[in-house]
Amino acid sequence: MPTVGVKRDLLFTALGKTYTDEEFDELCFEFGLELDEITSEKEIISREQGDSKATGASDVILYKIDVPANRYDLLCLEGLVRGLQVFKNKIEAPRYRRVRPASGELQKLIITKETAAVRPHAVAAVLRNITFTQERYDSFIELQEKLHQNICRKRSLVAIGTHDLDTISGPFTYTAKAPADISFKPLNQTKEYTATQLMSLYKTDSHLRHYLHIIEDKPAYPVIYDSNGIVLSMPPIINGDHSKISLKTKNVFIECTATDVTKAKIVLDMMVTMFSEYCAQPFTVEEAEVVYPDGKTCIYPELAYRKEKLSSEFVNRKVGINESTEKIAQLLTRMCLNSQPTGNGDEIEVEIPPIRSDIIHACDIMEDAAMAYGFNNIVRTAPRTYTVANQFPLNKLTELLRQDLAAAGFTEALNFALCSQEDIADKLGKKISETRAVHISNPKTAEFQVARTTLLPGLLKTIAANRKMPLPLKLFEISDVVLKDESKDVGARNSRRLCAVYYNKSPGFEVIHGLLDRTMQLLEVKSAREDGYHIQAADDCTFFPGRCAEIFVHGKSVGRLGVLHPDVINRFELTMPCSALEIDIEPFLGHTAEIPLTHDVPMQEVAKHKFPVQDESLQAPVSRPTNTKTVFGDMRTPTGLKALNDFLADKSYIEGFSASQADTAVFDTIPSAPSHTFSHLLRWYNHIKTFQRERASLPLAKSQFALPASPPASTNNTSDDDIDLFGSDDEAESAEAARIKEQRLAQYAAKKSKKPALVAKSSILLDVKPWDDETDMAKMEELVRSVTMDGLLWGQSKLVPVGYGIKKLQIGCVVEDDKVGTDLLEEAITAFEEYVQSVDVAAFNKI
């Protein structure tokens, strides 16, 4: 968001009221702004450049106000004050008018055909009989800069030029010439320069050097002359010194050259509307005529008012209020949108002024109504949809696979989703037309031309950037690729892939194959041709002939693995063999990853039916389950509930990654909703409760979690065979046995909790480099070993030659992962800066 700095006292004078900082902060919030900072010029300089530079700076209090990026009318004091006064109903929104000059002859700006290759558009206007003070002049210049940085996109789309009309004479000519043919005295310089000399001069200028690239490679530079051949400006770089404005300027000629004519019109409207209030006739702007190379003429500024219609019902429904049509029209008028009911039902006619270029849709008008009503005044209402928070199944599966692949010794990489066409086609030995790639229409760099269709190039580029790391390099990535798909409304779809590579002196196909087997084991897919997975030979130009296999799961191809072709390896600047695996993991979910996970209540149903909230004591009693026995224990006891709660701590479902009849079976054994003490169980209980209507269609359970109920003992016709002759007559004994069992279980749990937890450790090999060959290496090693931390144990060391007589210290250590990290070690060692130049991690292995 742009930040506007205004002097507090000047602002309060213009508003006609003095506010406390808290009151003004509240006013800004009501108007949709934010008071970001209260400071002063002296404080800013002191903070950024030091106290010595701040000597003599102003102590005047400044308000730094954050303004929405599309509210160009609030980028200066004048627009800010005008908007706040209309909002507070102190003044009515002004009516901006364009007028013809008193002489009847318009100022004319003629565009020649040479500008077509550089900046083909231009607009112009005149502020006649304007009165500047120092504050107004500063605000005028600052608004130009704010617009340049915002809508003008650092002058690349539009460049603003302002000139003292009394020092020049029309008609004006906008043309383009060779740099050597342009010569003039630029703003605040003492002599003339050619355009070529100016480009060299401003390469070191902290402000203007940022704009040189816009035209420096063009064969011709744009330039504006008056009828006497005097240069007004060389857009978008600098104005001429001859026509510069000052406090004494009475008539201002404003021209905007552009590559986007729509943006140019908006910028010109903003400049003239903000400062036309200082003209002899407030809020009037003198017209100017622009003549295009084809003879077409246009009159600027447009200062166009347009009207839109919307219903008060639309505003009420979207904002969540219930106000009359007249009231909503008043709210919009407070936002400088003059509105009134049309009398046709609840229809409102809204007039949009030229300063509100941000209004492009009815939703923008609705937002202004909400702002004028006050966001804090909108009554909170319950959402009309109910959902149960749950991790997206595809992401859940991804997270589980990531953890296990890392445990298998592979390191995860995260690469850009965009890449070059060469990466996914030429380097892999394929044609770009065969890849189903989504192309970026106007890529900024050659590295981001298409959305990736495979994860393999990203991993190979990662290996190429880390070739100096110890071998083998084992990397994996689980991310999305983007493929064209005509069946989708956007013409493309995302597909979640798993890709892994093994890079070593030998291809290591068995390592990649083993990783595939482990992955399938985790996904509970057995090795079988019909109802499991299998691989079969395949031809793919990315892989070495005869060393590629296609992976089939339940008869469907899901990916490939094999040894990469030597040409592919060379194109990625690698020198050793590499094996790779890439599979699509979405088929393992059993359903499409795009299935909705929420139950939405249609809006009309909510409006039609009232949902009364009943007292829980008046609701029908819930039938208690006939069986409460599960593999986790008896669901009537706290012990059973706690066991199930612990089981669900890192799971969304009893079995697999989606709801099944295993969940409903366990759900049926729970007598009532669990207490908040069992947070994981309560979360699962509320979620499974929403599946009651479709429980019959849920997938069958693979295992039995709810145990069968014991047959009830018969109380009638008891025979002698039913009598336990060896049973105890004292029921207290069975209670005593249960007590002893509970006691032993508690003792076992306590004993188990005292066992020491497994401590994760890593072996690290560090390269400690000295400054030069004169560094005392023995002293440096002594300093390194002086670093002591809890969980750090130093090991063996040796000196390794680097070159030119310089040696580095290679020292090993073992660390506890939870206590010591490589960043912490590097920071501690580099603190001995007299001896140590740098510290690198040469090797890192989990123990």
Order of alpha helices (4+ residues) and beta strands (2+ residues): beta-alpha-alpha-beta-alpha-beta-alpha-beta-beta-beta-alpha-beta-beta-beta-beta-alpha-beta-beta-beta-beta-alpha-beta-beta-beta-beta-alpha-alpha-beta-beta-alpha-alpha-beta-beta-alpha-beta-alpha-beta-beta-alpha-beta-beta-beta-alpha-beta-alpha-beta-beta-alpha-alpha-alpha-alpha-beta-alpha-beta-beta-alpha-beta
